[in-house]
Amino acid sequence: MVMALLATLRAMPELPEVETIRQGLEHHLAGRRILEVELRRDDLRFPFPGDFDRMLRGRLVERVDRRAKYLLIRLEGRLTWLCHLGMTGRWTLLGDDLESRPGRLANGALVGSGEGPHDWVVIHLGNGSRAVYSDHRRFGMMDCFPTDQQDSHKLLAGLGPEPTPNHLTPIGLADGLRGRRTPIKSALLDQRTVAGLGNIYVCEILHRSGISPRRSAASVAGRSSVTGRVERITGAAHDVITEAIDAGGSTLQDFRGVGGDDAMGYFSHNFLVYGREDEPCLAEGCTGTIRRIVQSNRSTFFCPVCQR
Ligand SMILES: [Zn+2]
């Protein structure tokens, strides 16, 4: 039952999943040297930079950062190797002391062994281990650029604040929403408003805030000062994302894949609305039933009784 649910709901990794992957990659890559880079294609969603493998080869990995859903692998010599997982990107770490294992797609294809039909990038590390990037739908991407150019990078320059307590504030969110006629659901999915929030977590945040996804961003923000609605959304965003990251951190122990698709489940036990159409609302004291509507071509799950 749970597995069937995961299969139907699976979508691209969201921020908490990417943060979990970041932690896994940092744990196993930081302090190790890249000896060899095998590229099995010229492109994923976009072409690899022309001298991608040469830029990486021989460099020490210093640490792994994250901005929104972009993994930023910091290399010695002030270079950043950017990786986005797209829909089905997945990292598998192979080595004697690693527990990460190759998996199989629904069609039986092996991913993450380094020999599978969708294993596009194989990184050989100084300690004899390998990191394999697989991506059967190839919506992922990689780039490499000088770290001091990050602020002007075309994919990173326009991103809004992270939905975490250190970055997203009620005042900042109110500024991002004020005067916009778009529904609050769509405004929160806009990466310029908040970076890294995807469909699942926006549904959860609005439910926890008690705010209808159809309400306009402008009416949530009000005309001046910070409204209670903006404060509720800010607090719910912090809580939902923090809880999901913590849940991901605990599932990381068995390290079943640092990445997408079959090996990675969402933290579905935390979902109160997402994927629960026609089921009872789980908000305390609420007798409503969860409904699904479509906004901007995305499914929105919400409770019409407690979300106003
Ligand atoms: Zn409700």
Residues whose N, C-alpha, C, O or C-beta is under 5 A from the ligand:
A	BS01	ZN	C281 A283 C286 G288 C303 V305 C306
